[in-house]
Amino acid sequence: MTEAGSPSSQAPPPAADVAQRTSMAAERTWLAWWRTALAATAGSLAVGRFAPELPHVASWPYVILGLGYAALAIGLLVCGARRQRELEQALDHGLHAPLSFRLVLAFTGGGVVLALTTVALVASQQ
């Protein structure tokens, strides 16, 4: 309905247009997984390689933490690729493919552990 109360003259977009926009949105989501993985990779390098170079700091906790960030990056890349495939397959069959709460919980838990460990290491050096 338009403001004047008459039916809208615009027809809904064709199904092909909707499918194309949905596919493009899925691709943008996949690219977001990549950006997040690249940020985790940078964090891995900063924490695992550069932080141990600071004077009077034991290097092994930072190296282990850096490996944790690297594992997060690898997980994001693998899960992002898998998610992209799931979304495209669901779109091809006209289905909905919600993100698994188990996956959300795993990444959230891992991120919280890494963040808290980073805070603990930084605070212990003060």
A tleap script that builds the chain and sets N, CA, C and O, in Angstrom:
source leaprc.protein.ff14SB
mol = sequence {
  NMET THR GLU ALA GLY SER PRO SER SER GLN
  ALA PRO PRO PRO ALA ALA ASP VAL ALA GLN
  ARG THR SER MET ALA ALA GLU ARG THR TRP
  LEU ALA TRP TRP ARG THR ALA LEU ALA ALA
  THR ALA GLY SER LEU ALA VAL GLY ARG PHE
  ALA PRO GLU LEU PRO HIE VAL ALA SER TRP
  PRO TYR VAL ILE LEU GLY LEU GLY TYR ALA
  ALA LEU ALA ILE GLY LEU LEU VAL CYS GLY
  ALA ARG ARG GLN ARG GLU LEU GLU GLN ALA
  LEU ASP HIE GLY LEU HIE ALA PRO LEU SER
  PHE ARG LEU VAL LEU ALA PHE THR GLY GLY
  GLY VAL VAL LEU ALA LEU THR THR VAL ALA
  LEU VAL ALA SER GLN CGLN
}
set mol.1.N position { 0.841 -1.177 0.000 }
set mol.1.CA position { 0.000 0.000 0.000 }
set mol.1.C position { 0.889 1.244 0.000 }
set mol.1.O position { 1.920 1.301 0.671 }
set mol.2.N position { 0.458 2.223 -0.766 }
set mol.2.CA position { 1.171 3.492 -0.768 }
set mol.2.C position { 0.561 4.396 0.283 }
set mol.2.O position { -0.400 4.024 0.957 }
set mol.3.N position { 1.129 5.592 0.421 }
set mol.3.CA position { 0.632 6.518 1.425 }
set mol.3.C position { -0.821 6.897 1.178 }
set mol.3.O position { -1.559 7.146 2.131 }
set mol.4.N position { -1.242 6.944 -0.064 }
set mol.4.CA position { -2.610 7.331 -0.385 }
set mol.4.C position { -3.588 6.196 -0.123 }
set mol.4.O position { -4.799 6.385 -0.240 }
set mol.5.N position { -3.086 5.032 0.227 }
set mol.5.CA position { -3.955 3.913 0.532 }
set mol.5.C position { -4.231 3.014 -0.656 }
set mol.5.O position { -4.970 2.040 -0.516 }
set mol.6.N position { -3.670 3.300 -1.813 }
set mol.6.CA position { -3.860 2.447 -2.982 }
set mol.6.C position { -2.777 1.379 -3.006 }
set mol.6.O position { -1.695 1.578 -2.454 }
set mol.7.N position { -3.058 0.260 -3.636 }
set mol.7.CA position { -2.061 -0.805 -3.713 }
set mol.7.C position { -0.789 -0.318 -4.397 }
set mol.7.O position { -0.843 0.521 -5.295 }
set mol.8.N position { 0.330 -0.835 -3.979 }
set mol.8.CA position { 1.617 -0.460 -4.557 }
set mol.8.C position { 1.679 -0.937 -6.000 }
set mol.8.O position { 1.225 -2.036 -6.317 }
set mol.9.N position { 2.237 -0.114 -6.867 }
set mol.9.CA position { 2.344 -0.478 -8.280 }
set mol.9.C position { 3.616 -1.271 -8.551 }
set mol.9.O position { 3.801 -1.779 -9.657 }
set mol.10.N position { 4.490 -1.383 -7.564 }
set mol.10.CA position { 5.723 -2.118 -7.773 }
set mol.10.C position { 5.503 -3.598 -7.497 }
set mol.10.O position { 4.963 -3.989 -6.462 }
set mol.11.N position { 5.933 -4.397 -8.447 }
set mol.11.CA position { 5.845 -5.848 -8.290 }
set mol.11.C position { 7.042 -6.327 -7.471 }
set mol.11.O position { 8.087 -5.677 -7.478 }
set mol.12.N position { 6.911 -7.436 -6.775 }
set mol.12.CA position { 8.071 -7.962 -6.044 }
set mol.12.C position { 9.183 -8.309 -7.025 }
set mol.12.O position { 8.910 -8.626 -8.183 }
set mol.13.N position { 10.429 -8.252 -6.575 }
set mol.13.CA position { 11.529 -8.563 -7.487 }
set mol.13.C position { 11.469 -10.015 -7.940 }
set mol.13.O position { 10.995 -10.877 -7.199 }
set mol.14.N position { 11.942 -10.290 -9.141 }
set mol.14.CA position { 11.939 -11.670 -9.630 }
set mol.14.C position { 12.807 -12.558 -8.741 }
set mol.14.O position { 13.733 -12.090 -8.077 }
set mol.15.N position { 12.485 -13.845 -8.746 }
set mol.15.CA position { 13.194 -14.805 -7.897 }
set mol.15.C position { 14.685 -14.834 -8.204 }
set mol.15.O position { 15.500 -15.000 -7.297 }
set mol.16.N position { 15.050 -14.676 -9.469 }
set mol.16.CA position { 16.465 -14.694 -9.840 }
set mol.16.C position { 17.205 -13.531 -9.193 }
set mol.16.O position { 18.352 -13.678 -8.771 }
set mol.17.N position { 16.546 -12.370 -9.114 }
set mol.17.CA position { 17.161 -11.202 -8.490 }
set mol.17.C position { 17.362 -11.436 -6.990 }
set mol.17.O position { 18.403 -11.087 -6.433 }
set mol.18.N position { 16.373 -12.020 -6.357 }
set mol.18.CA position { 16.471 -12.319 -4.934 }
set mol.18.C position { 17.589 -13.325 -4.688 }
set mol.18.O position { 18.373 -13.165 -3.752 }
set mol.19.N position { 17.667 -14.351 -5.515 }
set mol.19.CA position { 18.713 -15.364 -5.370 }
set mol.19.C position { 20.093 -14.747 -5.569 }
set mol.19.O position { 21.029 -15.082 -4.844 }
set mol.20.N position { 20.230 -13.854 -6.537 }
set mol.20.CA position { 21.511 -13.218 -6.796 }
set mol.20.C position { 21.920 -12.338 -5.612 }
set mol.20.O position { 23.078 -12.361 -5.195 }
set mol.21.N position { 20.982 -11.569 -5.074 }
set mol.21.CA position { 21.307 -10.721 -3.924 }
set mol.21.C position { 21.665 -11.562 -2.706 }
set mol.21.O position { 22.565 -11.203 -1.946 }
set mol.22.N position { 20.973 -12.667 -2.519 }
set mol.22.CA position { 21.274 -13.547 -1.385 }
set mol.22.C position { 22.651 -14.172 -1.546 }
set mol.22.O position { 23.397 -14.293 -0.575 }
set mol.23.N position { 22.988 -14.566 -2.756 }
set mol.23.CA position { 24.301 -15.142 -3.017 }
set mol.23.C position { 25.401 -14.116 -2.770 }
set mol.23.O position { 26.444 -14.443 -2.203 }
set mol.24.N position { 25.174 -12.895 -3.189 }
set mol.24.CA position { 26.163 -11.837 -2.965 }
set mol.24.C position { 26.310 -11.533 -1.480 }
set mol.24.O position { 27.418 -11.256 -1.020 }
set mol.25.N position { 25.227 -11.579 -0.726 }
set mol.25.CA position { 25.305 -11.378 0.722 }
set mol.25.C position { 26.109 -12.495 1.374 }
set mol.25.O position { 26.889 -12.249 2.294 }
set mol.26.N position { 25.920 -13.720 0.898 }
set mol.26.CA position { 26.691 -14.855 1.426 }
set mol.26.C position { 28.172 -14.669 1.119 }
set mol.26.O position { 29.026 -15.002 1.941 }
set mol.27.N position { 28.477 -14.143 -0.053 }
set mol.27.CA position { 29.871 -13.902 -0.404 }
set mol.27.C position { 30.487 -12.824 0.480 }
set mol.27.O position { 31.640 -12.946 0.892 }
set mol.28.N position { 29.731 -11.774 0.773 }
set mol.28.CA position { 30.237 -10.736 1.679 }
set mol.28.C position { 30.495 -11.310 3.075 }
set mol.28.O position { 31.447 -10.917 3.749 }
set mol.29.N position { 29.646 -12.231 3.494 }
set mol.29.CA position { 29.841 -12.873 4.788 }
set mol.29.C position { 31.119 -13.700 4.779 }
set mol.29.O position { 31.878 -13.690 5.748 }
set mol.30.N position { 31.356 -14.410 3.693 }
set mol.30.CA position { 32.581 -15.193 3.570 }
set mol.30.C position { 33.802 -14.280 3.635 }
set mol.30.O position { 34.797 -14.618 4.277 }
set mol.31.N position { 33.731 -13.136 2.978 }
set mol.31.CA position { 34.842 -12.197 3.025 }
set mol.31.C position { 35.042 -11.650 4.435 }
set mol.31.O position { 36.173 -11.360 4.827 }
set mol.32.N position { 33.974 -11.507 5.193 }
set mol.32.CA position { 34.098 -11.080 6.593 }
set mol.32.C position { 34.837 -12.142 7.414 }
set mol.32.O position { 35.632 -11.801 8.290 }
set mol.33.N position { 34.583 -13.413 7.140 }
set mol.33.CA position { 35.329 -14.488 7.812 }
set mol.33.C position { 36.819 -14.320 7.510 }
set mol.33.O position { 37.657 -14.474 8.398 }
set mol.34.N position { 37.144 -14.005 6.256 }
set mol.34.CA position { 38.532 -13.826 5.857 }
set mol.34.C position { 39.166 -12.635 6.565 }
set mol.34.O position { 40.288 -12.736 7.061 }
set mol.35.N position { 38.460 -11.512 6.617 }
set mol.35.CA position { 39.009 -10.332 7.294 }
set mol.35.C position { 39.296 -10.635 8.759 }
set mol.35.O position { 40.327 -10.226 9.295 }
set mol.36.N position { 38.390 -11.345 9.398 }
set mol.36.CA position { 38.587 -11.693 10.800 }
set mol.36.C position { 39.780 -12.633 10.960 }
set mol.36.O position { 40.554 -12.503 11.908 }
set mol.37.N position { 39.926 -13.568 10.042 }
set mol.37.CA position { 41.067 -14.489 10.092 }
set mol.37.C position { 42.378 -13.739 9.883 }
set mol.37.O position { 43.376 -14.047 10.535 }
set mol.38.N position { 42.385 -12.769 8.990 }
set mol.38.CA position { 43.605 -11.981 8.771 }
set mol.38.C position { 43.961 -11.169 10.018 }
set mol.38.O position { 45.137 -11.035 10.358 }
set mol.39.N position { 42.951 -10.632 10.695 }
set mol.39.CA position { 43.206 -9.893 11.938 }
set mol.39.C position { 43.767 -10.834 13.008 }
set mol.39.O position { 44.680 -10.463 13.746 }
set mol.40.N position { 43.227 -12.036 13.089 }
set mol.40.CA position { 43.745 -13.010 14.062 }
set mol.40.C position { 45.178 -13.413 13.707 }
set mol.40.O position { 45.991 -13.647 14.601 }
set mol.41.N position { 45.489 -13.494 12.433 }
set mol.41.CA position { 46.844 -13.811 11.999 }
set mol.41.C position { 47.807 -12.699 12.406 }
set mol.41.O position { 48.912 -12.970 12.874 }
set mol.42.N position { 47.386 -11.451 12.228 }
set mol.42.CA position { 48.214 -10.322 12.655 }
set mol.42.C position { 48.413 -10.348 14.171 }
set mol.42.O position { 49.508 -10.082 14.666 }
set mol.43.N position { 47.347 -10.669 14.898 }
set mol.43.CA position { 47.460 -10.790 16.354 }
set mol.43.C position { 48.419 -11.903 16.737 }
set mol.43.O position { 49.188 -11.776 17.690 }
set mol.44.N position { 48.364 -12.979 15.996 }
set mol.44.CA position { 49.265 -14.110 16.246 }
set mol.44.C position { 50.716 -13.689 16.092 }
set mol.44.O position { 51.560 -14.011 16.928 }
set mol.45.N position { 50.996 -12.976 15.027 }
set mol.45.CA position { 52.355 -12.508 14.773 }
set mol.45.C position { 52.798 -11.520 15.849 }
set mol.45.O position { 53.913 -11.615 16.361 }
set mol.46.N position { 51.933 -10.580 16.189 }
set mol.46.CA position { 52.288 -9.566 17.192 }
set mol.46.C position { 52.547 -10.186 18.553 }
set mol.46.O position { 53.533 -9.858 19.214 }
set mol.47.N position { 51.673 -11.074 18.967 }
set mol.47.CA position { 51.800 -11.661 20.298 }
set mol.47.C position { 52.895 -12.723 20.333 }
set mol.47.O position { 53.699 -12.756 21.264 }
set mol.48.N position { 52.927 -13.577 19.336 }
set mol.48.CA position { 53.856 -14.704 19.369 }
set mol.48.C position { 55.267 -14.388 18.955 }
set mol.48.O position { 56.203 -15.085 19.347 }
set mol.49.N position { 55.437 -13.337 18.160 }
set mol.49.CA position { 56.782 -13.048 17.661 }
set mol.49.C position { 57.372 -11.758 18.225 }
set mol.49.O position { 58.539 -11.731 18.617 }
set mol.50.N position { 56.580 -10.692 18.271 }
set mol.50.CA position { 57.131 -9.403 18.673 }
set mol.50.C position { 57.099 -9.172 20.182 }
set mol.50.O position { 58.040 -8.596 20.728 }
set mol.51.N position { 56.061 -9.597 20.859 }
set mol.51.CA position { 55.976 -9.388 22.307 }
set mol.51.C position { 57.114 -10.057 23.068 }
set mol.51.O position { 57.625 -9.459 24.014 }
set mol.52.N position { 57.540 -11.272 22.703 }
set mol.52.CA position { 58.662 -11.880 23.439 }
set mol.52.C position { 59.975 -11.112 23.299 }
set mol.52.O position { 60.905 -11.332 24.074 }
set mol.53.N position { 60.055 -10.228 22.333 }
set mol.53.CA position { 61.272 -9.440 22.143 }
set mol.53.C position { 61.401 -8.325 23.178 }
set mol.53.O position { 62.467 -7.721 23.298 }
set mol.54.N position { 60.342 -8.044 23.924 }
set mol.54.CA position { 60.391 -7.014 24.947 }
set mol.54.C position { 61.351 -7.455 26.051 }
set mol.54.O position { 61.445 -8.644 26.357 }
set mol.55.N position { 62.046 -6.521 26.633 }
set mol.55.CA position { 63.002 -6.906 27.675 }
set mol.55.C position { 62.309 -7.420 28.935 }
set mol.55.O position { 61.204 -6.995 29.275 }
set mol.56.N position { 62.971 -8.324 29.603 }
set mol.56.CA position { 62.512 -8.874 30.882 }
set mol.56.C position { 61.172 -9.593 30.776 }
set mol.56.O position { 60.360 -9.540 31.700 }
set mol.57.N position { 60.946 -10.246 29.683 }
set mol.57.CA position { 59.684 -10.969 29.489 }
set mol.57.C position { 60.015 -12.400 29.087 }
set mol.57.O position { 60.819 -12.625 28.182 }
set mol.58.N position { 59.399 -13.360 29.756 }
set mol.58.CA position { 59.551 -14.760 29.349 }
set mol.58.C position { 58.828 -14.947 28.023 }
set mol.58.O position { 57.687 -14.509 27.873 }
set mol.59.N position { 59.466 -15.579 27.079 }
set mol.59.CA position { 58.881 -15.658 25.735 }
set mol.59.C position { 57.847 -16.765 25.569 }
set mol.59.O position { 56.915 -16.607 24.781 }
set mol.60.N position { 57.981 -17.885 26.286 }
set mol.60.CA position { 57.120 -19.030 26.014 }
set mol.60.C position { 55.628 -18.746 26.176 }
set mol.60.O position { 54.856 -19.268 25.372 }
set mol.61.N position { 55.151 -17.945 27.169 }
set mol.61.CA position { 53.705 -17.723 27.236 }
set mol.61.C position { 53.180 -16.968 26.014 }
set mol.61.O position { 52.069 -17.219 25.548 }
set mol.62.N position { 53.986 -16.047 25.504 }
set mol.62.CA position { 53.567 -15.276 24.340 }
set mol.62.C position { 53.560 -16.130 23.075 }
set mol.62.O position { 52.694 -15.970 22.215 }
set mol.63.N position { 54.506 -17.015 22.967 }
set mol.63.CA position { 54.548 -17.916 21.810 }
set mol.63.C position { 53.318 -18.821 21.822 }
set mol.63.O position { 52.689 -19.024 20.783 }
set mol.64.N position { 52.972 -19.361 22.981 }
set mol.64.CA position { 51.784 -20.219 23.080 }
set mol.64.C position { 50.517 -19.418 22.767 }
set mol.64.O position { 49.629 -19.901 22.065 }
set mol.65.N position { 50.441 -18.204 23.287 }
set mol.65.CA position { 49.281 -17.358 22.988 }
set mol.65.C position { 49.218 -17.037 21.493 }
set mol.65.O position { 48.140 -17.048 20.899 }
set mol.66.N position { 50.362 -16.754 20.894 }
set mol.66.CA position { 50.410 -16.514 19.448 }
set mol.66.C position { 49.919 -17.709 18.657 }
set mol.66.O position { 49.229 -17.558 17.649 }
set mol.67.N position { 50.280 -18.906 19.120 }
set mol.67.CA position { 49.788 -20.121 18.462 }
set mol.67.C position { 48.269 -20.241 18.596 }
set mol.67.O position { 47.598 -20.735 17.691 }
set mol.68.N position { 47.735 -19.787 19.730 }
set mol.68.CA position { 46.279 -19.785 19.914 }
set mol.68.C position { 45.589 -18.878 18.914 }
set mol.68.O position { 44.565 -19.245 18.337 }
set mol.69.N position { 46.152 -17.684 18.707 }
set mol.69.CA position { 45.578 -16.777 17.707 }
set mol.69.C position { 45.712 -17.357 16.297 }
set mol.69.O position { 44.819 -17.177 15.470 }
set mol.70.N position { 46.807 -18.044 16.020 }
set mol.70.CA position { 46.978 -18.681 14.710 }
set mol.70.C position { 45.946 -19.789 14.521 }
set mol.70.O position { 45.392 -19.942 13.432 }
set mol.71.N position { 45.686 -20.563 15.576 }
set mol.71.CA position { 44.661 -21.609 15.496 }
set mol.71.C position { 43.292 -21.000 15.246 }
set mol.71.O position { 42.490 -21.551 14.492 }
set mol.72.N position { 43.021 -19.860 15.879 }
set mol.72.CA position { 41.757 -19.155 15.630 }
set mol.72.C position { 41.651 -18.752 14.157 }
set mol.72.O position { 40.604 -18.932 13.535 }
set mol.73.N position { 42.726 -18.211 13.608 }
set mol.73.CA position { 42.725 -17.806 12.201 }
set mol.73.C position { 42.465 -18.990 11.281 }
set mol.73.O position { 41.674 -18.883 10.344 }
set mol.74.N position { 43.116 -20.110 11.535 }
set mol.74.CA position { 42.915 -21.306 10.712 }
set mol.74.C position { 41.467 -21.785 10.826 }
set mol.74.O position { 40.841 -22.129 9.824 }
set mol.75.N position { 40.942 -21.804 12.045 }
set mol.75.CA position { 39.547 -22.199 12.246 }
set mol.75.C position { 38.582 -21.302 11.501 }
set mol.75.O position { 37.613 -21.780 10.911 }
set mol.76.N position { 38.842 -20.002 11.525 }
set mol.76.CA position { 37.976 -19.060 10.808 }
set mol.76.C position { 38.021 -19.300 9.303 }
set mol.76.O position { 36.986 -19.261 8.637 }
set mol.77.N position { 39.196 -19.543 8.774 }
set mol.77.CA position { 39.314 -19.794 7.334 }
set mol.77.C position { 38.584 -21.071 6.928 }
set mol.77.O position { 37.841 -21.081 5.947 }
set mol.78.N position { 38.795 -22.132 7.675 }
set mol.78.CA position { 38.171 -23.414 7.345 }
set mol.78.C position { 36.652 -23.331 7.519 }
set mol.78.O position { 35.900 -23.747 6.638 }
set mol.79.N position { 36.212 -22.802 8.641 }
set mol.79.CA position { 34.764 -22.714 8.893 }
set mol.79.C position { 34.088 -21.725 7.958 }
set mol.79.O position { 32.946 -21.937 7.548 }
set mol.80.N position { 34.784 -20.646 7.618 }
set mol.80.CA position { 34.226 -19.685 6.669 }
set mol.80.C position { 34.014 -20.302 5.296 }
set mol.80.O position { 32.986 -20.069 4.660 }
set mol.81.N position { 34.979 -21.089 4.837 }
set mol.81.CA position { 34.843 -21.759 3.539 }
set mol.81.C position { 33.704 -22.776 3.574 }
set mol.81.O position { 32.912 -22.881 2.638 }
set mol.82.N position { 33.644 -23.515 4.667 }
set mol.82.CA position { 32.568 -24.508 4.810 }
set mol.82.C position { 31.202 -23.821 4.849 }
set mol.82.O position { 30.239 -24.292 4.242 }
set mol.83.N position { 31.135 -22.718 5.560 }
set mol.83.CA position { 29.878 -21.977 5.669 }
set mol.83.C position { 29.452 -21.433 4.307 }
set mol.83.O position { 28.269 -21.469 3.970 }
set mol.84.N position { 30.399 -20.933 3.528 }
set mol.84.CA position { 30.092 -20.428 2.197 }
set mol.84.C position { 29.485 -21.533 1.341 }
set mol.84.O position { 28.495 -21.314 0.643 }
set mol.85.N position { 30.083 -22.720 1.397 }
set mol.85.CA position { 29.566 -23.853 0.630 }
set mol.85.C position { 28.151 -24.216 1.085 }
set mol.85.O position { 27.278 -24.462 0.253 }
set mol.86.N position { 27.918 -24.251 2.402 }
set mol.86.CA position { 26.585 -24.570 2.932 }
set mol.86.C position { 25.537 -23.557 2.465 }
set mol.86.O position { 24.423 -23.927 2.093 }
set mol.87.N position { 25.907 -22.279 2.490 }
set mol.87.CA position { 24.959 -21.246 2.075 }
set mol.87.C position { 24.620 -21.357 0.588 }
set mol.87.O position { 23.459 -21.224 0.202 }
set mol.88.N position { 25.619 -21.597 -0.231 }
set mol.88.CA position { 25.372 -21.729 -1.669 }
set mol.88.C position { 24.511 -22.960 -1.967 }
set mol.88.O position { 23.615 -22.899 -2.809 }
set mol.89.N position { 24.776 -24.068 -1.285 }
set mol.89.CA position { 23.968 -25.274 -1.493 }
set mol.89.C position { 22.529 -25.048 -1.024 }
set mol.89.O position { 21.587 -25.476 -1.692 }
set mol.90.N position { 22.355 -24.392 0.095 }
set mol.90.CA position { 21.009 -24.109 0.589 }
set mol.90.C position { 20.275 -23.198 -0.377 }
set mol.90.O position { 19.091 -23.399 -0.647 }
set mol.91.N position { 20.971 -22.200 -0.897 }
set mol.91.CA position { 20.362 -21.281 -1.851 }
set mol.91.C position { 19.943 -22.010 -3.123 }
set mol.91.O position { 18.873 -21.743 -3.671 }
set mol.92.N position { 20.784 -22.930 -3.593 }
set mol.92.CA position { 20.459 -23.705 -4.791 }
set mol.92.C position { 19.181 -24.527 -4.609 }
set mol.92.O position { 18.453 -24.776 -5.570 }
set mol.93.N position { 18.915 -24.948 -3.361 }
set mol.93.CA position { 17.747 -25.775 -3.087 }
set mol.93.C position { 16.603 -24.996 -2.440 }
set mol.93.O position { 15.601 -25.582 -2.031 }
set mol.94.N position { 16.755 -23.684 -2.350 }
set mol.94.CA position { 15.701 -22.854 -1.774 }
set mol.94.C position { 15.498 -23.062 -0.281 }
set mol.94.O position { 14.390 -22.896 0.228 }
set mol.95.N position { 16.569 -23.427 0.422 }
set mol.95.CA position { 16.484 -23.712 1.851 }
set mol.95.C position { 17.175 -22.630 2.667 }
set mol.95.O position { 17.925 -21.811 2.135 }
set mol.96.N position { 16.912 -22.643 3.956 }
set mol.96.CA position { 17.577 -21.754 4.895 }
set mol.96.C position { 18.673 -22.553 5.592 }
set mol.96.O position { 18.463 -23.717 5.934 }
set mol.97.N position { 19.829 -21.951 5.804 }
set mol.97.CA position { 20.951 -22.647 6.445 }
set mol.97.C position { 21.452 -21.816 7.619 }
set mol.97.O position { 22.424 -21.073 7.482 }
set mol.98.N position { 20.803 -21.932 8.765 }
set mol.98.CA position { 21.249 -21.138 9.911 }
set mol.98.C position { 22.626 -21.577 10.392 }
set mol.98.O position { 23.009 -22.739 10.252 }
set mol.99.N position { 23.354 -20.636 10.955 }
set mol.99.CA position { 24.669 -20.928 11.507 }
set mol.99.C position { 24.494 -21.745 12.780 }
set mol.99.O position { 23.666 -21.415 13.629 }
set mol.100.N position { 25.254 -22.780 12.906 }
set mol.100.CA position { 25.179 -23.667 14.063 }
set mol.100.C position { 25.557 -22.922 15.338 }
set mol.100.O position { 26.582 -22.242 15.390 }
set mol.101.N position { 24.717 -23.056 16.368 }
set mol.101.CA position { 25.037 -22.417 17.639 }
set mol.101.C position { 26.293 -23.028 18.243 }
set mol.101.O position { 27.033 -22.343 18.950 }
set mol.102.N position { 26.539 -24.278 17.981 }
set mol.102.CA position { 27.758 -24.939 18.477 }
set mol.102.C position { 29.001 -24.237 17.929 }
set mol.102.O position { 29.974 -24.031 18.653 }
set mol.103.N position { 28.961 -23.872 16.649 }
set mol.103.CA position { 30.085 -23.164 16.042 }
set mol.103.C position { 30.235 -21.772 16.652 }
set mol.103.O position { 31.345 -21.339 16.962 }
set mol.104.N position { 29.120 -21.081 16.820 }
set mol.104.CA position { 29.143 -19.755 17.449 }
set mol.104.C position { 29.735 -19.863 18.851 }
set mol.104.O position { 30.581 -19.055 19.234 }
set mol.105.N position { 29.301 -20.836 19.599 }
set mol.105.CA position { 29.784 -21.039 20.966 }
set mol.105.C position { 31.280 -21.373 20.982 }
set mol.105.O position { 32.015 -20.888 21.842 }
set mol.106.N position { 31.724 -22.188 20.044 }
set mol.106.CA position { 33.142 -22.558 19.986 }
set mol.106.C position { 34.017 -21.341 19.720 }
set mol.106.O position { 35.015 -21.135 20.410 }
set mol.107.N position { 33.656 -20.537 18.732 }
set mol.107.CA position { 34.461 -19.350 18.430 }
set mol.107.C position { 34.364 -18.312 19.540 }
set mol.107.O position { 35.356 -17.655 19.857 }
set mol.108.N position { 33.193 -18.156 20.129 }
set mol.108.CA position { 33.049 -17.207 21.231 }
set mol.108.C position { 33.895 -17.647 22.419 }
set mol.108.O position { 34.610 -16.836 23.007 }
set mol.109.N position { 33.819 -18.920 22.772 }
set mol.109.CA position { 34.617 -19.432 23.881 }
set mol.109.C position { 36.105 -19.289 23.626 }
set mol.109.O position { 36.857 -18.861 24.502 }
set mol.110.N position { 36.523 -19.650 22.425 }
set mol.110.CA position { 37.938 -19.517 22.081 }
set mol.110.C position { 38.403 -18.073 22.113 }
set mol.110.O position { 39.497 -17.779 22.596 }
set mol.111.N position { 37.578 -17.172 21.602 }
set mol.111.CA position { 37.924 -15.755 21.623 }
set mol.111.C position { 38.018 -15.205 23.036 }
set mol.111.O position { 38.910 -14.414 23.343 }
set mol.112.N position { 37.103 -15.622 23.891 }
set mol.112.CA position { 37.125 -15.170 25.289 }
set mol.112.C position { 38.384 -15.681 25.984 }
set mol.112.O position { 39.043 -14.930 26.703 }
set mol.113.N position { 38.717 -16.943 25.775 }
set mol.113.CA position { 39.927 -17.508 26.394 }
set mol.113.C position { 41.172 -16.755 25.918 }
set mol.113.O position { 42.031 -16.403 26.726 }
set mol.114.N position { 41.269 -16.510 24.613 }
set mol.114.CA position { 42.431 -15.790 24.092 }
set mol.114.C position { 42.499 -14.368 24.640 }
set mol.114.O position { 43.574 -13.901 25.017 }
set mol.115.N position { 41.361 -13.679 24.688 }
set mol.115.CA position { 41.343 -12.304 25.193 }
set mol.115.C position { 41.727 -12.253 26.669 }
set mol.115.O position { 42.528 -11.411 27.076 }
set mol.116.N position { 41.159 -13.151 27.470 }
set mol.116.CA position { 41.485 -13.162 28.896 }
set mol.116.C position { 42.954 -13.529 29.141 }
set mol.116.O position { 43.597 -12.982 30.037 }
set mol.117.N position { 43.467 -14.448 28.345 }
set mol.117.CA position { 44.878 -14.818 28.483 }
set mol.117.C position { 45.780 -13.647 28.094 }
set mol.117.O position { 46.802 -13.408 28.737 }
set mol.118.N position { 45.406 -12.925 27.048 }
set mol.118.CA position { 46.184 -11.749 26.637 }
set mol.118.C position { 46.175 -10.707 27.753 }
set mol.118.O position { 47.220 -10.152 28.094 }
set mol.119.N position { 45.006 -10.441 28.320 }
set mol.119.CA position { 44.907 -9.468 29.408 }
set mol.119.C position { 45.762 -9.922 30.601 }
set mol.119.O position { 46.477 -9.116 31.195 }
set mol.120.N position { 45.687 -11.184 30.939 }
set mol.120.CA position { 46.460 -11.700 32.072 }
set mol.120.C position { 47.963 -11.550 31.832 }
set mol.120.O position { 48.702 -11.158 32.735 }
set mol.121.N position { 48.414 -11.861 30.617 }
set mol.121.CA position { 49.843 -11.729 30.319 }
set mol.121.C position { 50.296 -10.273 30.367 }
set mol.121.O position { 51.351 -9.961 30.920 }
set mol.122.N position { 49.503 -9.396 29.790 }
set mol.122.CA position { 49.866 -7.973 29.783 }
set mol.122.C position { 49.870 -7.429 31.210 }
set mol.122.O position { 50.787 -6.704 31.595 }
set mol.123.N position { 48.848 -7.775 31.996 }
set mol.123.CA position { 48.756 -7.285 33.371 }
set mol.123.C position { 49.884 -7.830 34.237 }
set mol.123.O position { 50.354 -7.141 35.142 }
set mol.124.N position { 50.322 -9.052 33.973 }
set mol.124.CA position { 51.380 -9.651 34.804 }
set mol.124.C position { 52.736 -9.018 34.555 }
set mol.124.O position { 53.646 -9.176 35.368 }
set mol.125.N position { 52.891 -8.306 33.451 }
set mol.125.CA position { 54.168 -7.680 33.109 }
set mol.125.C position { 54.296 -6.271 33.665 }
set mol.125.O position { 55.342 -5.641 33.507 }
set mol.126.N position { 53.265 -5.769 34.305 }
set mol.126.CA position { 53.279 -4.399 34.834 }
set mol.126.C position { 53.991 -4.322 36.154 }
set mol.126.O position { 54.094 -3.244 36.738 }
savepdb mol mol.pdb
quit
